[in-house]
Amino acid sequence: MRRIWIAQLILITLSILCPLCVKAQDYIYEGKRVSGQFVKAMELVNQAKDLLEDNKIDQALEAAQRSVQLAPESALAHLALAGTKARSGDLETGIEECKKAIAIDPRKPEMWMTLGNIYQSAGKSSEALATLHEYLKRFPHDSHYEFIKSQVAIIEKEQMTRVSGSSVSGIDYFADATKRGVMKWIPSRMPLSVYIEPKSTARNFQPSFADDAKSCFADWAAASQGKVDFKFVDQPDGADIKLGWSDNPNEVAQPAEGGEAKVVPGTNGIKSVSIKVLTLLPVKELKVDDALIHFICMHEVGHSLGIIGHSQNRGDIMYCSLPLNFESCALSNRDAKTLQHLYSDEVVAATNSSNGIAASQEESALDDKARKEIANGNTQEALRLYKEARTKYPNSQLLKHNYACAINQAGLGEMNAQKYEAAADRFKEALTVDPNDNTAKINLGIALMNSGTMQSLQGHFPEAEPFYKEAVELLAASNNQTMLTTAVHNYSKYLSRVGRSSEAQQLEAKYLKH
């Protein structure tokens, strides 16, 4: 008989940035009398924009610098220089040039969009949010409004779920990668079969995109040091990982997403993954070419291997947003070390083995019926079936365990929707059914930890502490050192924030291994 472990469908996204400069014709023809020198500067702005789209960064930078020399009073010239500086990797200069552009003409929405995007690429999420919120307030009728609104939602969600205490300079970002639990492929599944759609009618699709995707799988395999391997197949049926293309932004969760990976967990590690990559992005000015597709695919393949959470370091492929100098981005040493850590022998996926549970034929049949409902996404119907079956067989260990797992599944659905207190209630219910369900204990600890963080972010400090305290106690009892470390860091950060630094130090001394 088989036990089951159920987890939520995890949707992973990559936020795509807005254009960094715009054409200057509208400025030239605003009825103002301008000099020939100013006209030449605007021509250079347009050249810089076209060169950026063709990823000719050095030439674009030269044109933008010359435009500012000719027309230092032009907001568009400073904006062009901001964009080219950012794309070349000089983010701080990009930020300063954007500020100059806004000081000259704050009425143009692209000024605020670009500044927000450069802040985010620089890892300054708080400044990015403040800037993009200002854009939303000023320009509710702009054509990019919904795109920016979606982008803001992604950044805010990333901030709320960020693991406290994780380092942007550590050897890896394993804690961030596994903040929703450990997900990985088991060794017996290697090599993983991968189907990449070779042709597509999606607009902007190029056959070279399939080769870009293949190279990403090869790079991740090399980074794993033999722990992960792939084989490419010609048919999608039965493939472990399927990668396809679309020109419909509605096929991803948010319009600001350029790619999405759906990771489906099974009873033994990851069951399957479906990756969707957009060939047409909501911002028409952002050119979809091999460089952009390569970065998006590299990021999504990382998710498909179980790196579910994002890095906080903008130098890593698994950073939550597209770096403005994405053409030069490659797997970092931290990306490689995180994958190696995840696939090390001491890290075990949150699965349950069911060998040895005795059950009658009818018990097994009832269990199979409920599990089919779970497989079809009908969790509530599965719960009803398990409850009914347990009334008939109250002493069945198989039904008890799998009923608890189904309740756990419902809790994970609540947690995925950020309804952390509702999720905690579900996990407590699962533990009432099966007090030995360690997965439910861990999930309850995570839900409580997130509840504390939510209360703290909202300024409800007295209400936050009981959640933090219970989370630490539960995770300590579960023997999950990774999640315990995360919970302790969050609680410690809270204690320091409310002026109880000595208690924070005592907490870390008690629970953290040094």
N, C-alpha and C positions, 0 to 999 in steps of 0.2 A: 504494500500500500504506500501511497506517496503523500507526504506532507506538502503543503504549498506555502510559499511566501509571496505576498502580493505587494507591489509598489505602484506608485502613480506613474502615469504617462508623463514624461518630462519633456517640456518644450524648451529648446535652447535657441537663443537668438543672438544675432550680431547687429548692433546698431550701425547704420550707415550715415555718414556725415553729409551735410549740405554743400552746395557749390561754394568755392572760396572767392570768386569774383564774378562780375557780370559785365556784359557789354556796356559800352559807354555812350552809345548813340543818343539815348534820351537826354543825357546831360548836355551834350553838344547842341542839341536842337531845342533848348528850353527858351529860346527867344533872346538869349543873352549874346552880346557881342563879345567874342573871344578872339585872342590873338592866334596867329598861325602856330606859335609855339605851343599854345594850349591844345589846339587841334592835333598837333603831332603827338602830344602827351596822351591824348585819348586814343589815338591810333595804336600807340604802344600798349595801352591798357587792353585793347581788344586783342592784340597780338599775344600778350601774356596769357589771356584767357584761353585762346585757341591752343597755344603751346602747352598749357597745363593739361588740357583735355587729351593731348597727344602724349602726355607724360614726358615732355621735353623740359625738364625742370630747370636746368641750368640756363637754357635760352629764355625761358619764361622769366626767370629771376632777373636776367640782364635787361629785358624789356621793361619790367616793372620798376627796377631801380632808375632807369633812364626816365620813365614817365614821372616819377616823383621829383627828379632833378629839374625837369622842364616845367612842372606844375605842382609845386609843393602846397598850393592852396586847394588842390583837388582831393575830395574825399575818395573818389573812385581810384585815383592813383595810389593813395595810401592803402586802400583795400586790396588792390592788385598786389602790392608789395607784401601785404600781410599774408595773403594766400600763398604766394610763391615762397616766402620765407618759411611758412609752416610746412609746405610740401617738401622743402629741402631739409627739414628737421630742426630748423631754428625756430622753435615754438615761442620762446620768450620775445624775440623780435617781432614775430607775427602778432602776438598779443598787443605789444606797444603800438604797432602800426594800425591795428584795428581801433585802438582807443583814439588815435589821432584822427582816423576817418570819422568816428562817431562825434568827436569834438567839433569837426567841421560841419557835418551834416547828419544829425541823429534821426532824420526823417526817413531814411532808407532802411527797409527791413533787412536787406542783405548784410548791412553792417553788424547788426545784432546777431544774426544767424552765424556769421563767420566767427565773431568773437566767442560765442558760446561753443562752437565746434572746436576751436583751437584750445580753449580752456579744457574741454573734455579730453582731447587728444593728449594734452599735457598732464592728465591725471588730476586736474583741479575740478572735481565734480561739483563741489559747492558753488564755485564761481560760475561754472557752466550753467547750473540750474538757475541761479539768480539772473544771469544774462538772458537765457531763453525764456524765462518767465516774463522778463521785461518785454521781450519781443511779442509774446502772446498778449500782453496787456496793450501794447501800442498798435499792433497790426492784426486785429481779429479778422480782417477781410483779405489778407494776403493769400496768394495762391499756395504758399507753403505752410499755411497755418496748421492744417491737420497733420502734416508730416512732423512739424516741430512739436506739436502736442503729443504725438506718439513717442517721439524721441525723449521728451521730458519724462513721460511715464516710465520708460525703460530705465533711464538714469536713476529716477527716484526709487524704483524697485530694487535696483542693484545696490543702492546705498542702504536701504532698509534691511537687506539680507546679507550684508557684508559681515564677514567673521571678524569680530573684535580681537585684537591681539595678533592677527596675522601680519607678517612682515612683507614689505615690498622689496626687500633686499635679501631675504633668506635664501637658502640653497634651493628651496622649492616652494610651491604654494599648495601643498597637499591639503591643508586644512580648508582653504577656500574651495578647492576642487571637489571636496567630498562633504561640503556643508549640508547636503541633503541626504547623506548616507553614502556608503561605498558601493559603487557600481563598476563592474569590470566583466570582461569575458573570461570564462574558465579555460585553462590550458588545453583541455581536450577538444575545444572548438577550433583550435588553430590548425591550418591557416584559415582565416576568416574569408568566406567567399564574398566578393564584392561585384555588384553589377553597376556599371556607370552607363547611363543612357548615351549611346554614341551619336544619335541624331535627334533633332528636335525642331519643331515648327515654331518654337518660341522666338519672338522678335529679338534680334541682336545675337542670337546663338551662332557660335562658330565651332566647327569641328575640333579646333585646337583646345576648346574648353575641356573636352573629355581627357585630353592628354595632361592638361593642367591638374585636373582632379587626380589622375593616376599618380602623378609625381608627388602629390601631397600624401597619399597613402604610403608611398615608398619612403618619404622623409620621416614619417612617424614610425614606421617599422624600424628604420635604422636607429632612431632615437631610443627605441625600447631596449636595445641591446639583446635582441633575440627573444624577448618575451611576447612580442606581437608580430604576426606575419599575415600576409594576405595572398589570395589568389583571385584573379579576375575571371569572371564568367560571362558568357554571351547571352544568358537568359535571366530575367529577373526572378523567375519562380525558384523559391528555395534559397535565394541569396541571403546571407546574413546581414549585409549592408547594401541598401539600394540608394543610388544617387541620381536624381532627375533634375530637369530644368523647367522653368516656368516664366512666362512674361506677365503673370497675373498676380499683382501684389496682394490680392485677397486670399491667396493660398498660404500666406504666412500670417502669424498672429497679429502683427502690428505693421502698419505701412512703412515704418522706419527700419524694417528688418531686410537685410539683403540675403539672408540665408536662415534656415531653420533645420534642426535635427530633432527627430522624435525618437527617443530611446525607450524601448519597451523592455521592462525587466521580466525575467522568468523565474522559474523555481531554482535555477542554477546560474546565477549571474545574469548578464544581459541576454535577452532572447533575440532581439532584432533591432535594427535601426533603419529609419528612412530619412534621407537628407533631401531637402528641396533648396535649390539655388536659383535666385531670380536673375534673369537676363535683362529685365527692364525694371529700373528702379523708379520710385515715386518722384525723384528729382531728375528731370530730363537733362539738366546740365552735367550730371555726373556720368561720364562715359564708362560703359561696361566693356572692358577689354580683358586680355589675358592676365594682366597684372592684378586687376581687381578680383577677377574670378579665382585666381590662384590663392589670394589671401583669404577670401571667404571660404573656399573649400578647405584650406589648411585649418582654419578655425573650427569649422563644422566637423571635420574628421577627428579633431581632438575631442570634441564632445562625444562622438560616436564610440570612442574608446573608453568612456567613463569619466572623463574630466568634465563633470557636469557644471560645477561652479566656475566663475571667472577669476583670473588673476587681477590683482590690484596694481600690477606694474605694467606701465604702458609699453615696456620693451618686450613683453611676452606676446606670443601669438594669441594666447587665450585671454588677453585684455578684453574688457566688455565692449569697446568701441573700435571702429576702424581707425588706425593711426593715419595721420595725413600723409606720412611718407611711406605708405604701404608698399610701394614698389620695391623698397630695399629691405622689407621685413622678412625674416626667416625664423625657424624654430630657435628659441633661445636655449641656453643651458638650463634655465629654470623650467622651461617646458619639458625638456628631456628628463630632468631629475624628477619632476612631478610624475611623469608617466612611469618611470622606473620604480618610484616609491609605490605608486598604485598597484603595479604588477609584481611587487616583491612578494616573496612567499609568506611573510608575516602579516600581510594585509589580506583579509578574507572578506569577500562580498557577503552582504547580509542575506544569506539564504538559509533554508532549513532542509535537512535531510530527513526522510520519513521511513527509512528502512527499519523494519522490525516492529511496526505498529500492527497489532492483530485486529482484524475487523471482519465482520460477517460479509457475505456477498451483498446483502441488501444495504448494509451500511456503506459499502464501497459504491454501490449504485447511486445512492442518495448523494454521496460526496461528489461523484462524477457529474451528476446533474447540476449541482450547485456550482462546481468549478467551470462548467461550460458557460454558465451565465456570467461568471467573472471574466472569462476569456472574451466574451462578446460585449463586455463593458456594462453589463447589467448588475452592478454591485448590489443595489437595493433588493432585487429579486433573489440574488444569491443569499443575502442575509435572511430573507423570509424563508427560503428553503432550508437553510441550516438551522434556523430556530425551530422550524417544524420537525426536522429530522432529529434534533436533540430532545424534543419532547417525547419522541418515540424511543430513542436510544440515549437516555440521559447519562449512561456510564461509558459511552463510546469515546475512547481517547482520540481516534481519528477525527470524528466530527467536532469534538471539543476544540482540538487544535486548529482545524481549518475554519471553524466558525470564528475563532479569535482572529485568524489571518484575514478573513473577509471584513470583519469590523475594522481591522488595521488598515485595510485598503480604503474603506470609506473615510477614515481619519486622514490618510494621506491625500485624498482628494480635497478635503477641507484645508489641509495645510498648503497644498499647491495653490489654492485660492486665497491664501494669506488669512484664513479664518482660524487663527491659531488656538483660540480658546475653545472653539467648537471641535477642532482636531484633538485637543487634549482630552475633551470629554469622551471622544470615540476611543482613544487609546486606553483611557481608564476603564472603559467598558470592556475592551479586549482583555485587559488584565484581570477583570472580574471573572471572565469566562475561563481564562488560562493564566494563572498567576506566574507561570514559569516561562511565558513568552518574552524572551529577552529582546526580540526585535521591537515589540510594543513598548517595552521599558525605554529603549533608546529613542524611539520616535516620540514618546511622551516627553522625554527630557528635552528633545529638540523643540517640540511645540511650546513647552513652558519657557524655554530660553527665548524663543522668538516673541512670545507674549510679553515677557519682561522688556525686551528691546523695544517693542512697539509702545508700551506704556512710557518707557523712558524717553523715547523720541518725542512723544506728545507732552512731555513735561509732567507726567503723572508719577512722580518718583516714589511716594509711599506705596502706590499700588504695584509698582514694578518689582520691588524687592522679594515678595513671597514667591513670585514666579522664578526668579533667578535662584533663590535658595533651594527650592524643591528640585529644579532642574539639575543643579550640582549634585545633590544627594542621590537622585535617581541614576545619573550617569556614572557616579562613583560606584554604585552598586551593580551597574551593568558591566563593568570592567571594559568599557570602551574608552580607552585613553585618549583617542583623537577627539571625540566629541566632548569628553570631560574637560580637556584642555581648553576647547573653545568656550564652553560654558563658564569655566572659571575665569577666563580672560574677560568675558562679557560682564560677569558679576563684579569682578575686580574693578573694571573700568567704571561701572556704575557707582561703586563705593567711593572711588576717588572723586568722582564728579560731585557727589553729595558731601564731600569734606571728610570722608572716613578712610583716609589713606592707610592708616596703621592697620585697620581691619582688612583692607585689600591685600596688604603684604602678608598678613597672617593666613589669609585664604590661599594665596598662591603657594606659600610655604607648606601648607597642609596637603594640598592636592597635586601640585605639579612636580614632576620629576626633573631633577637638575643634574 
